[in-house]
Amino acid sequence: MGEINPKILVVSDIHLGSLDSEKDLFIQFLRKIVNGEFETELRALIILGDFIDLCTDIPKTLLKREHIQEIFTLLLEIKRNINLIFVLGNHEIPVTGDYDEKFKRRKEKFLRRFNSSKFGELFDNEIYCQYLLLKKLNNEDMLLLYDTRDQIEENPVNKIRIDGLELEEDYRCFMTHGYQFDGDIYRFFVGQIWKSLISNTKFEIKETYDYFWNEVIKNGRKIKPITFRKMKEELANLKNESIESQNTLFSGLNILEFNIIKANMRVLKKWEHASKPDYYFDEIKRFLENDEYDLSKINHLIYGHSHHNGMYKGTVNGHSIEIVNDGSWQHMHPSYIEILNRGKINLKSL
């Protein structure tokens, strides 16, 4: 049985708070974990970034939503039985500048937004990180959590033992959200947009971005023909609400702000067109072969971010590496990863 039952489950890009998030399906998935449908050998659930979408919602409204409360309640139950680990993504913290140097402060700021709520147990500093490494350490199978690359291998911020994996001594599975694999130019321009949205407290601005990203760009529509009125009409139909309610919601948004958002969305559309697996392989290779950090022993890599799920092999640092993108719970049928005995990785559809 140990050969086929997962020891670790990995999901990414749930985007809670966004229009197109598959919240109901994620609830079903969490209930399967709670009900023991992944068998008793399950040791950890890893959420690999963009779990919460602060580009499209603000904490005080998000925490009031019925679906969100149900998801958080299920996660609390899961956390009391197995290890629960969060990696932060670009819709949760800014990723501009030196993201390693600034990560710890950004993580602490993110956690302060939620840790005084009734779900504060889910926002414990010790279970949040930027990088994860699954490997054999002192003859035990361990998940090692890191905030920065210079800590990797030597100075984890937390160690979690995963019993029963039977990893080989040379096994190294590296996990991160994936914004680290955006090229410098894309991260400079697009990262500024994500950063401004995360910090913005005007819900109508976040809602406008949410609409353009999920209902226009992701559906292959042109941005230019969309007018302020057309957006409000479509959102009224989408949410089964009156146009008057949308006029009230967007009463604080002027036409200049609307047009600035439209201009920013053209930048995001270019990033979306570039975010294909071939592009990310080149950037992953550059990341892992960086002379400043010793990442040469990594032979498996799991990330999300681009929403293009798939498995492929490449050559990095002179040896073969298995690269897996575990997809998204938005704009496509959700997928997740199982890590089995000896570190075997399966990409599964819900």
Buried (B, 14 or more C-beta within 10 A) or exposed (E): EEEEBBBBBBBBBBBBBBBBBBBEBBBEBBEEBBEEEBEEBBBBBBBBBBBBBBBBBBBEEBBEBEBBBBBBBBBBEBBEBBBBBBBBBBBBBBBBEEBBEBBBEBBEEBBEBBBEBEBEBBBEEEBBBBBBBBBBBEEEBBBBBBBBBBBBBEEBBBEBEBEEBBBEEEBBBBBBBBBBBBBEEBBEBBBBBBBBBBEBEEBBBBBBBBBBBBBBBBEEEEBEEBEBEEBBEBBBEBEEEEEEEBEEBBEEBEEEBBEEBBEBBEBBBEBBEBBEBEBBBEBBBEBBEEEEBBBEBBBBBBBBBBBBBEBEEBEBBEEEBBBBBBBBBBBBEBBBBBBBBBBBBEBEEB
